[in-house]
Amino acid sequence: MGHYLSERESENENAYEYENEQGQGRGARRKRRHSAGDATRELLLVTAERLYALHGIEGVPLRRIRTEAGQSNSSVIAYHFGSQAGLVSALIEFRYVRINARRAELLDEARAQGILGDPCAAVWLIVRPLLESIEAGEMFVPFLARVSADPRAIAQYLPDSVGDSSLGLLGELLPDLMAALPERARRGRQVQVHNSVLNLLAELARGRHRISEAQLSNYVDGWVGMLTAPLSAATAELMRQGAEAREDRS
């Protein structure tokens, strides 16, 4: 009887080891499939980024993205993103997560250095993460410049979970400067700097032009000037008249 139980125990151990090996094998295969799926998803995002940056969203059919990404499955984009809008939104989120994290890191450094009120430091916080993206070989900046050219498009594609941290950055870094301007002028200057930075850096990225530190510093000086230029009496009067007209209509 003892000998019989020993054989049964041995059989059970063998069966357990076999099932364990099979389970580990299935887990490894699932992990490989998951890794392969992530790699395919990222490849589609990077390919779409490059094509959209060069030709615009409407100028690139999904079939071309799939083909240039080396994917033969005709439903691969639908599987990963659902639609073109889903692909564009996923691309914005894919890049902005890292760019915003980098900008937050630089903001912490600026706080530690006590330079929150410096307009030049504020502009560099907007510029530096975008420049680093270009230097890494990414085409997100020229892609974003194309999308941002149409406010309705950016509103359509921008995911709820992520946004451009630079738009609220100037108000935080330069509260006195921003508060001194009428609200309409303040919003206009923020958008003006944001769009100018995007478009100039996008042009450099598309043309693969190198820019010296001196040139870049000169551009930053120009963007600082956009923020700090005094409001002329003529502009102030026009804005006052516009505000009164809007109050009358309401």
Secondary structure, 3 states (H helix, E strand, C coil): CHHHHHHHHHHHHHHHHHHHHHHHHHHHHHHHHHHHHHHHHHHHHHHHHHHHHHHCCCCCCHHHHHHHCCCCCCCHHHHHHCCHHHHHHHHHHHHHHHHHHHHHHHHHHHHHHCCCCCHHHHHHHHHHHHHHHHHCCCCHHHHHHHHHCCHHHHHHHCCCCCCCCHHHHHHHHCHHHHHCCCHHHHHHHHHHHHHHHHHHHHHHHHHCCCCCHHHHHHHHHHHHHHHHCCCCHHHHHHHHHHHHHHHHHC
